[in-house]
Amino acid sequence: MILMIILVASLPALTSCGLHRQRKVLKLAHSLPVDHPVHKAMVFMAHRLDSLSGGRLTLQIYPSGQLGSEQQCVELVQIGSLAMTKVSAAVMESFSTDYKVLGLPYLFRSKEHAFKVQDGEIGRDILLSTEKVWLRGLCFYDAGSRSFYTVSKPIHTPDDLKGLKIRVMKSKTALEMVKAMGGSPTPLSWGELYTALQSGVVDGAENNPPSFYTSHHYEVCKYYTLDEHTTVPDVLIINYKIWKKLSPQEQQWLQEAAGESVQVERRLWAASVKESLEAVKKAGVDIYYPDKNLFREKVAPLYDEYRKNKVIKDYIERIQNLK
């Protein structure tokens, strides 16, 4: 892996074809499998970009962790050795305070409300908040709503989380949320989680239905509680310096192709959620639909704490006031 990262770092993230000097190639890498809705949307984006630019600006996509983990790809994008990648908005919290608001539990009234935030002025402000650290957000992809799944017992109320070690992403907001609900948050990388569940290092985790299914975590965890505590999107990012090297026309082509891919991904995601829930149910997983108000009440104090930060307070008010 170290040799791979050194190799990638030695290659230009934005290249021009020798035979066609006007043709530019952007390298995009991510850790998702090729059957994932986000990867399929990126493939659509590549075809659309090729069409819009007449072949003058193209994407080379490296899926399935070929060039490293999610964190490694972000680091490669930040130093400019990779042009683009997909990353969870939760991971982006370490680069910009603005992203923290997206990890707050029960922030959105509905899926439609979440999309309106992401597609509008609020979403754009968040996407552009990392330019100072050489990362520019292009769009948000739907990553569904995250819910708890466990090995040995179901979660009906927040009280059932007491004493349980729950795997979370390396996100301060996620840590504080699980702690507020009564669980013991345990940050672990995604790749380590299956073994950690199997060996008892953690008692459960939280994620969306497609991730629960494609990761095969349902083989170990037979209880899935759809409390849908957070709706944290994925983010498509590009190195800011590479973005600035593109002409205004090239920037427009790329932004348009990315925007169109968002609508494709959302349709694919909705279908994937339905298929995943049906599949894990057939595999013997018990699915529960709890009273979300019980969970919402437990995390209410988080809002008081986060409102102490003016940036987050302003975002909370803008989001809650958006009709």
C-alpha positions as CSV (number, residue, x, y, z in Angstrom):
1,M,0.0,0.0,0.0
2,I,2.9,2.4,0.8
3,L,4.4,1.7,-2.6
4,M,1.1,2.3,-4.2
5,I,0.7,5.7,-2.5
6,I,4.2,6.7,-3.5
7,L,3.5,5.6,-7.1
8,V,0.2,7.6,-7.2
9,A,2.0,10.7,-5.6
10,S,4.5,10.6,-8.4
11,L,1.9,10.7,-11.2
12,P,0.1,13.9,-12.3
13,A,-3.5,14.0,-11.2
14,L,-4.4,16.2,-14.3
15,T,-2.7,15.1,-17.5
16,S,-2.9,16.1,-21.2
17,C,-2.9,13.5,-23.9
18,G,0.2,13.5,-26.1
19,L,-1.7,12.9,-29.3
20,H,-4.4,15.4,-28.5
21,R,-2.9,18.2,-26.6
22,Q,-6.2,19.8,-25.8
23,R,-7.5,16.6,-24.1
24,K,-7.2,16.7,-20.3
25,V,-7.7,13.7,-18.0
26,L,-8.8,14.0,-14.4
27,K,-8.0,11.0,-12.1
28,L,-10.8,10.1,-9.7
29,A,-10.3,7.3,-7.1
30,H,-12.6,6.0,-4.3
31,S,-13.0,2.9,-2.1
32,L,-16.5,1.8,-3.1
33,P,-17.3,-1.4,-5.1
34,V,-18.3,-1.1,-8.8
35,D,-21.9,-2.1,-8.0
36,H,-22.4,0.8,-5.6
37,P,-24.8,3.6,-6.6
38,V,-22.2,6.3,-6.2
39,H,-19.7,4.5,-8.5
40,K,-22.4,4.0,-11.1
41,A,-23.2,7.7,-10.9
42,M,-19.5,8.5,-11.4
43,V,-19.4,6.4,-14.5
44,F,-22.4,8.3,-15.8
45,M,-20.6,11.6,-14.9
46,A,-17.5,10.4,-16.9
47,H,-19.7,9.7,-20.0
48,R,-21.6,12.9,-19.6
49,L,-18.4,15.0,-19.2
50,D,-16.9,13.3,-22.3
51,S,-20.0,14.2,-24.2
52,L,-20.3,17.8,-23.0
53,S,-16.6,18.5,-23.7
54,G,-16.4,16.7,-27.0
55,G,-13.7,14.5,-25.5
56,R,-11.5,17.4,-24.4
57,L,-12.0,16.8,-20.6
58,T,-12.3,13.2,-19.3
59,L,-12.3,11.2,-16.1
60,Q,-10.3,8.1,-15.3
61,I,-12.0,6.3,-12.4
62,Y,-10.2,3.9,-10.0
63,P,-12.8,2.1,-7.8
64,S,-12.6,-0.4,-5.0
65,G,-9.7,1.1,-3.1
66,Q,-7.2,0.6,-5.9
67,L,-5.4,3.7,-4.9
68,G,-6.0,3.5,-1.2
69,S,-8.6,3.9,1.5
70,E,-11.1,6.8,1.7
71,Q,-8.8,8.7,4.1
72,Q,-5.7,8.0,1.9
73,C,-7.5,9.2,-1.2
74,V,-8.5,12.5,0.6
75,E,-4.9,13.0,1.5
76,L,-3.8,12.4,-2.1
77,V,-6.4,14.9,-3.4
78,Q,-5.3,17.5,-0.8
79,I,-1.6,17.3,-2.0
80,G,-2.7,17.3,-5.6
81,S,-1.5,13.8,-6.5
82,L,-5.1,12.8,-7.2
83,A,-7.6,15.1,-8.8
84,M,-10.9,13.9,-7.2
85,T,-12.4,11.5,-4.8
86,K,-15.6,10.7,-2.9
87,V,-15.6,11.1,0.9
88,S,-18.3,11.1,3.6
89,A,-19.3,14.5,4.9
90,A,-18.4,13.2,8.4
91,V,-14.8,12.9,7.4
92,M,-14.8,16.5,6.1
93,E,-15.5,17.7,9.6
94,S,-11.8,17.6,10.2
95,F,-11.2,20.1,7.4
96,S,-14.1,22.6,8.0
97,T,-16.4,23.4,10.9
98,D,-19.2,24.0,8.4
99,Y,-19.5,20.2,7.7
100,K,-20.2,19.4,11.4
101,V,-23.8,20.6,11.0
102,L,-24.6,17.8,8.5
103,G,-23.8,15.2,11.2
104,L,-26.3,16.5,13.7
105,P,-29.0,13.8,14.4
106,Y,-32.5,14.5,13.2
107,L,-31.5,17.7,11.5
108,F,-33.7,17.2,8.5
109,R,-37.5,17.0,8.5
110,S,-37.5,14.6,5.4
111,K,-35.4,13.3,2.6
112,E,-36.8,16.2,0.4
113,H,-35.7,18.7,3.0
114,A,-32.2,17.3,3.0
115,F,-32.0,17.4,-0.8
116,K,-33.2,21.0,-0.8
117,V,-30.4,21.9,1.6
118,Q,-27.7,20.1,-0.3
119,D,-28.8,21.4,-3.7
120,G,-29.2,25.0,-2.6
121,E,-27.2,27.9,-1.3
122,I,-26.6,26.3,2.1
123,G,-25.1,23.2,0.4
124,R,-22.9,25.4,-1.8
125,D,-21.6,27.3,1.1
126,I,-20.6,24.1,2.8
127,L,-19.0,22.7,-0.3
128,L,-16.8,25.8,-0.8
129,S,-15.8,26.1,2.8
130,T,-12.7,23.9,2.3
131,E,-11.1,25.8,-0.5
132,K,-8.7,27.3,2.0
133,V,-7.3,23.8,2.6
134,W,-7.1,23.1,-1.2
135,L,-10.3,21.0,-1.4
136,R,-13.4,22.1,-3.3
137,G,-16.7,20.3,-3.1
138,L,-18.5,19.7,-6.3
139,C,-21.7,18.0,-5.2
140,F,-23.4,15.9,-2.5
141,Y,-24.4,12.2,-3.1
142,D,-27.2,10.6,-1.2
143,A,-25.8,8.2,1.4
144,G,-29.2,7.5,3.0
145,S,-29.9,7.5,6.7
146,R,-27.8,5.8,9.3
147,S,-29.4,3.3,11.8
148,F,-28.2,0.9,14.5
149,Y,-27.5,-2.8,13.9
150,T,-26.3,-5.1,16.7
151,V,-25.0,-8.6,17.3
152,S,-26.7,-10.0,20.4
153,K,-29.9,-7.9,21.1
154,P,-32.2,-5.5,19.4
155,I,-32.4,-1.8,20.0
156,H,-35.9,-0.7,20.8
157,T,-35.1,2.5,22.8
158,P,-31.9,4.4,23.6
159,D,-31.8,2.6,26.9
160,D,-31.0,-0.6,25.0
161,L,-27.7,1.0,23.9
162,K,-26.4,1.2,27.5
163,G,-23.2,-0.9,27.9
164,L,-22.9,-1.5,24.1
165,K,-19.8,-0.7,22.2
166,I,-21.0,0.9,18.9
167,R,-18.6,1.5,16.0
168,V,-18.7,5.0,14.6
169,M,-16.8,6.9,12.0
170,K,-13.9,9.1,13.1
171,S,-16.3,12.0,13.6
172,K,-16.6,14.1,16.8
173,T,-20.3,14.6,16.1
174,A,-20.9,10.8,15.7
175,L,-19.0,10.1,18.9
176,E,-21.0,12.7,20.9
177,M,-24.3,11.5,19.4
178,V,-23.9,7.8,20.5
179,K,-22.6,8.9,23.9
180,A,-25.7,11.1,24.3
181,M,-27.9,8.1,23.5
182,G,-26.2,6.0,26.2
183,G,-23.9,3.8,24.1
184,S,-20.1,3.6,24.1
185,P,-18.9,5.0,20.7
186,T,-15.9,3.2,19.3
187,P,-14.1,4.7,16.2
188,L,-12.9,2.0,13.8
189,S,-12.0,1.9,10.2
190,W,-14.7,0.4,7.9
191,G,-12.3,-2.3,6.7
192,E,-11.8,-3.6,10.3
193,L,-15.5,-3.7,11.3
194,Y,-16.6,-7.1,10.1
195,T,-13.9,-8.8,12.1
196,A,-14.5,-6.5,15.1
197,L,-18.2,-7.5,15.1
198,Q,-17.4,-11.2,14.7
199,S,-14.8,-11.2,17.6
200,G,-16.8,-9.0,20.0
201,V,-14.5,-6.0,19.9
202,V,-17.7,-4.0,19.2
203,D,-21.3,-5.0,19.8
204,G,-22.8,-3.1,16.9
205,A,-22.5,-0.3,14.4
206,E,-24.6,2.2,12.6
207,N,-25.0,2.7,8.8
208,N,-27.4,2.8,5.9
209,P,-29.2,-0.3,4.5
210,P,-27.0,-0.7,1.3
211,S,-23.8,-0.5,3.4
212,F,-25.2,-3.0,5.9
213,Y,-25.9,-5.4,3.1
214,T,-22.9,-5.0,0.8
215,S,-20.5,-5.2,3.7
216,H,-22.0,-8.6,4.8
217,H,-22.4,-7.3,8.3
218,Y,-25.8,-8.9,8.3
219,E,-24.1,-12.2,8.6
220,V,-23.0,-11.3,12.1
221,C,-25.6,-8.7,13.2
222,K,-29.2,-10.1,13.1
223,Y,-30.9,-7.0,14.6
224,Y,-31.4,-3.8,12.6
225,T,-33.2,-0.8,14.1
226,L,-34.3,1.8,11.6
227,D,-34.1,4.8,13.9
228,E,-32.5,6.9,11.1
229,H,-30.7,9.2,13.4
230,T,-28.5,10.9,10.8
231,T,-28.6,11.7,7.1
232,V,-24.9,12.3,6.3
233,P,-24.3,12.6,2.6
234,D,-21.2,11.7,0.6
235,V,-19.2,14.5,-1.0
236,L,-17.4,14.6,-4.4
237,I,-14.3,16.7,-4.0
238,I,-11.6,18.0,-6.3
239,N,-8.2,19.5,-5.5
240,Y,-8.7,23.3,-5.5
241,K,-5.5,24.1,-7.4
242,I,-6.4,21.6,-10.1
243,W,-9.9,23.2,-10.3
244,K,-8.3,26.6,-10.8
245,K,-6.2,25.2,-13.7
246,L,-9.3,24.3,-15.6
247,S,-10.7,27.0,-17.9
248,P,-14.1,28.5,-17.0
249,Q,-15.6,26.4,-19.8
250,E,-14.0,23.2,-18.4
251,Q,-15.2,24.1,-14.9
252,Q,-18.8,24.5,-16.3
253,W,-18.6,21.1,-18.0
254,L,-17.4,19.3,-14.9
255,Q,-19.9,21.0,-12.6
256,E,-22.8,20.3,-15.0
257,A,-21.8,16.6,-15.3
258,A,-21.4,16.3,-11.5
259,G,-24.8,17.9,-11.0
260,E,-26.6,15.5,-13.4
261,S,-24.9,12.5,-11.8
262,V,-26.5,13.5,-8.5
263,Q,-30.0,12.9,-9.9
264,V,-28.9,9.5,-11.3
265,E,-27.3,8.5,-8.0
266,R,-30.4,9.4,-6.0
267,R,-32.6,7.1,-8.2
268,L,-30.1,4.3,-7.9
269,W,-29.8,4.8,-4.2
270,A,-33.5,4.6,-3.5
271,A,-33.7,1.3,-5.4
272,S,-30.7,0.0,-3.6
273,V,-32.2,0.7,-0.2
274,K,-35.3,-1.3,-1.0
275,E,-33.3,-4.2,-2.4
276,S,-31.0,-4.2,0.6
277,L,-33.7,-4.3,3.2
278,E,-35.4,-7.2,1.4
279,A,-32.2,-9.1,1.1
280,V,-31.1,-8.8,4.8
281,K,-34.7,-9.7,5.9
282,K,-34.5,-12.9,3.8
283,A,-31.1,-13.6,5.4
284,G,-32.7,-13.7,8.8
285,V,-32.3,-10.2,10.1
286,D,-35.0,-8.8,12.3
287,I,-35.9,-5.2,11.3
288,Y,-37.4,-2.8,13.8
289,Y,-39.1,0.6,13.4
290,P,-38.8,2.3,16.8
291,D,-40.3,5.5,18.1
292,K,-37.8,8.1,16.8
293,N,-38.9,10.7,19.3
294,L,-37.3,8.7,22.1
295,F,-33.9,9.0,20.3
296,R,-34.5,12.6,19.3
297,E,-35.1,13.6,22.9
298,K,-31.8,12.0,24.0
299,V,-29.7,14.0,21.5
300,A,-31.5,17.4,22.0
301,P,-28.8,18.7,24.4
302,L,-26.3,18.3,21.5
303,Y,-28.0,21.2,19.7
304,D,-27.5,23.5,22.7
305,E,-23.8,22.6,22.8
306,Y,-23.3,23.1,19.0
307,R,-25.2,26.4,19.0
308,K,-22.3,27.8,21.1
309,N,-20.3,27.8,17.8
310,K,-21.6,30.8,15.7
311,V,-20.9,29.1,12.4
312,I,-22.9,26.0,13.3
313,K,-25.6,28.0,15.0
314,D,-26.2,30.0,11.8
315,Y,-26.3,26.8,9.7
316,I,-28.8,25.2,12.1
317,E,-31.1,28.2,11.9
318,R,-30.8,28.4,8.1
319,I,-31.6,24.7,7.7
320,Q,-34.5,24.7,10.1
321,N,-36.0,27.8,8.5
322,L,-35.8,26.4,5.0
323,K,-39.3,25.6,3.7
